[in-house]
Amino acid sequence: METILLLAHTEADGSLAKSAREALHAAATLHKSLAGSKLVIGLVGENVQAAANSIAACPATKYLGVSGPDFGQSRYATDAAAAEAICKAAQVTIVVAPATSRMARCLPGVAQRLGGRADAHVTGIAAADGKISVNRWYYRQRMEATLDRTKRPWFILVDPGSQPACQCEGGTANVENVAVQLSDACKRTTVVGVRAPAADAQTIRPDAQLLFVTGAGWTKKQADGQAHLPEAEKLILNFLKLSRASLGSSKSLVDLGGEGQAVLPFLSHLNQVGQTGATPRHPKGLSTCCHGEEPHTVGWRFIGERRAVNLDPNCGWARGKADVLYVADAFAVMGKVNELLAAKKS
Ligand SMILES: Cc1cc2nc3c(=O)[nH]c(=O)nc-3n(C[C@H](O)[C@H](O)[C@H](O)COP(=O)(O)OP(=O)(O)OC[C@H]3O[C@@H](n4cnc5c(N)ncnc54)[C@H](O)[C@@H]3O)c2cc1C
């Protein structure tokens, strides 16, 4: 009989992130399909009661918490000690956790301490005839594998965005406190602050409906023999403002900046989509002035509907990489789109 633990950390404000609710959905679905299994919730944070209350109506029979000021921040030693204590208290066989940087960093170590195994980047969990299997992608999302393990405890880190979030109601959860003894050595590392772009400079929006991708074409000489960077910048930023899309880029465009060439200043390598970039998840994607080369489009694996605007009817998008290709000038198309969006808004 499997004991399934949903293990998550709280956010700075004591709430549960969407990624934790997604992992809970995966854990609860697994619990439902495994007759005789138990579902336990384990939470780590400065104060875990509010987070536990927010999911009190989920099918878990037990809530375990490790809390206190020492557990508010992301730190390997304290997070690993907390996770280890919760796993032991629950006598878990399967641990499902969101693959946040905080969980991904400590859980492989906890698996080692408990003689178990860990799998990261999991995008699906299923059970048939009592056997549990997980899905994950390899070689930059080119190959999908299904794997199972007999070793327990099995730590399964679920990729954010790959599952629907659990919609269970709140209530009052009875959280059992799990005591953890920390030596001073566990508290040597401290988080002294967080550096993040200002809210209006934040162009990467994982929850956006649309991924808007810019390619090197925006910086190239156009029909009049001139490059039009200020115009490109205005069109792109206006579109992001009006649509709240997330901004992606081709490698060529972000590389241009590193090579000292004139480039769009709001782009960094964090925006890069592809084999050596990110694999974001959005219902729709629109690519502009980007050729649609294979190393770029492998990053589009989890984009639902793909459209592209390119002047070249023989570009990579035309060869099966996009659902719709507009053979058109992206400057003209995006200018018109912005006009329509602004009119709709007003
Ligand atoms: C090992 C390896 C890993 C790589 N990893 C990645 C990766 O992770 N991500 C990535 O993006 N690339 C990656 N690449 C690079 C990739 O192969 C391409 O070189 C790159 O994606 C091309 O970028 P681009 O399409 O923006 O530029 P270009 O190839 O220069 O294409 C620009 C396009 O803009 C179009 N255009 C110009 N003006 C207009 C206009 N007015 N309107 C409409 N269209 C216009 C042109 O027709 C052209 O198709 C990798 C390469 C290698 C070898």
The ligand as an SDF file (V2000), in Angstrom:
LIG
                    3D

 53 58  0  0  0  0  0  0  0  0999 V2000
   23.7520   23.6860  -30.6430 C   0  0  0  0  0  0  0  0  0  0  0  0
   22.8450   24.8170  -31.0000 C   0  0  0  0  0  0  0  0  0  0  0  0
   21.8750   25.2220  -30.1030 C   0  0  0  0  0  0  0  0  0  0  0  0
   21.0180   26.2580  -30.4170 C   0  0  0  0  0  0  0  0  0  0  0  0
   20.0700   26.6240  -29.4960 N   0  0  0  0  0  0  0  0  0  0  0  0
   19.1850   27.5940  -29.8340 C   0  0  0  0  0  0  0  0  0  0  0  0
   18.1620   27.9700  -28.9290 C   0  0  0  0  0  0  0  0  0  0  0  0
   18.0540   27.4460  -27.8010 O   0  0  0  0  0  0  0  0  0  0  0  0
   17.2900   28.9360  -29.2980 N   0  0  0  0  0  0  0  0  0  0  0  0
   17.3910   29.5630  -30.5190 C   0  0  0  0  0  0  0  0  0  0  0  0
   16.5730   30.4420  -30.8140 O   0  0  0  0  0  0  0  0  0  0  0  0
   18.3430   29.2390  -31.3880 N   0  0  0  0  0  0  0  0  0  0  0  0
   19.2610   28.2730  -31.0660 C   0  0  0  0  0  0  0  0  0  0  0  0
   20.2490   27.9750  -31.9420 N   0  0  0  0  0  0  0  0  0  0  0  0
   20.4330   28.8620  -33.1360 C   0  0  0  0  0  0  0  0  0  0  0  0
   19.4370   28.5390  -34.2220 C   0  0  0  0  0  0  0  0  0  0  0  0
   19.9090   27.4590  -34.9970 O   0  0  0  0  0  0  0  0  0  0  0  0
   19.2080   29.7530  -35.1140 C   0  0  0  0  0  0  0  0  0  0  0  0
   20.4560   30.2210  -35.5870 O   0  0  0  0  0  0  0  0  0  0  0  0
   18.5110   30.9050  -34.4720 C   0  0  0  0  0  0  0  0  0  0  0  0
   17.3800   30.4790  -33.7610 O   0  0  0  0  0  0  0  0  0  0  0  0
   18.0960   31.8900  -35.5800 C   0  0  0  0  0  0  0  0  0  0  0  0
   17.5020   33.0240  -35.0010 O   0  0  0  0  0  0  0  0  0  0  0  0
   16.5320   33.9660  -35.8180 P   0  0  0  0  0  0  0  0  0  0  0  0
   15.5170   33.1430  -36.5000 O   0  0  0  0  0  0  0  0  0  0  0  0
   16.0750   35.0340  -34.8760 O   0  0  0  0  0  0  0  0  0  0  0  0
   17.4850   34.7180  -36.8690 O   0  0  0  0  0  0  0  0  0  0  0  0
   17.6730   34.5250  -38.4290 P   0  0  0  0  0  0  0  0  0  0  0  0
   17.9940   33.1290  -38.7810 O   0  0  0  0  0  0  0  0  0  0  0  0
   18.6140   35.6000  -38.8340 O   0  0  0  0  0  0  0  0  0  0  0  0
   16.2270   34.8300  -39.0350 O   0  0  0  0  0  0  0  0  0  0  0  0
   15.6280   36.1050  -39.0760 C   0  0  0  0  0  0  0  0  0  0  0  0
   14.3150   35.9680  -39.7890 C   0  0  0  0  0  0  0  0  0  0  0  0
   13.6350   37.2080  -39.7570 O   0  0  0  0  0  0  0  0  0  0  0  0
   12.8750   37.3070  -40.9500 C   0  0  0  0  0  0  0  0  0  0  0  0
   12.5490   38.7250  -41.1480 N   0  0  0  0  0  0  0  0  0  0  0  0
   13.3900   39.7870  -41.3620 C   0  0  0  0  0  0  0  0  0  0  0  0
   12.6740   40.9290  -41.4540 N   0  0  0  0  0  0  0  0  0  0  0  0
   11.3830   40.6130  -41.3060 C   0  0  0  0  0  0  0  0  0  0  0  0
   10.1760   41.3560  -41.3050 C   0  0  0  0  0  0  0  0  0  0  0  0
   10.1540   42.6970  -41.4830 N   0  0  0  0  0  0  0  0  0  0  0  0
    9.0110   40.6870  -41.0960 N   0  0  0  0  0  0  0  0  0  0  0  0
    8.9860   39.3390  -40.9230 C   0  0  0  0  0  0  0  0  0  0  0  0
   10.0970   38.5790  -40.9200 N   0  0  0  0  0  0  0  0  0  0  0  0
   11.2860   39.2090  -41.1080 C   0  0  0  0  0  0  0  0  0  0  0  0
   13.7940   36.7270  -42.0210 C   0  0  0  0  0  0  0  0  0  0  0  0
   13.0210   36.3010  -43.1400 O   0  0  0  0  0  0  0  0  0  0  0  0
   14.4450   35.5680  -41.2810 C   0  0  0  0  0  0  0  0  0  0  0  0
   13.7250   34.3730  -41.4880 O   0  0  0  0  0  0  0  0  0  0  0  0
   21.1290   26.9300  -31.6550 C   0  0  0  0  0  0  0  0  0  0  0  0
   22.1040   26.5290  -32.5710 C   0  0  0  0  0  0  0  0  0  0  0  0
   22.9290   25.4900  -32.2430 C   0  0  0  0  0  0  0  0  0  0  0  0
   23.9690   25.0640  -33.2500 C   0  0  0  0  0  0  0  0  0  0  0  0
  1  2  1  0
  2  3  1  0
  2 52  2  0
  3  4  2  0
  4  5  1  0
  4 50  1  0
  5  6  2  0
  6  7  1  0
  6 13  1  0
  7  8  2  0
  7  9  1  0
  9 10  1  0
 10 11  2  0
 10 12  1  0
 12 13  2  0
 13 14  1  0
 14 15  1  0
 14 50  1  0
 15 16  1  0
 16 17  1  0
 16 18  1  0
 18 19  1  0
 18 20  1  0
 20 21  1  0
 20 22  1  0
 22 23  1  0
 23 24  1  0
 24 25  2  0
 24 26  1  0
 24 27  1  0
 27 28  1  0
 28 29  2  0
 28 30  1  0
 28 31  1  0
 31 32  1  0
 32 33  1  0
 33 34  1  0
 33 48  1  0
 34 35  1  0
 35 36  1  0
 35 46  1  0
 36 37  1  0
 36 45  1  0
 37 38  2  0
 38 39  1  0
 39 40  1  0
 39 45  2  0
 40 41  1  0
 40 42  2  0
 42 43  1  0
 43 44  2  0
 44 45  1  0
 46 47  1  0
 46 48  1  0
 48 49  1  0
 50 51  2  0
 51 52  1  0
 52 53  1  0
M  END
$$$$
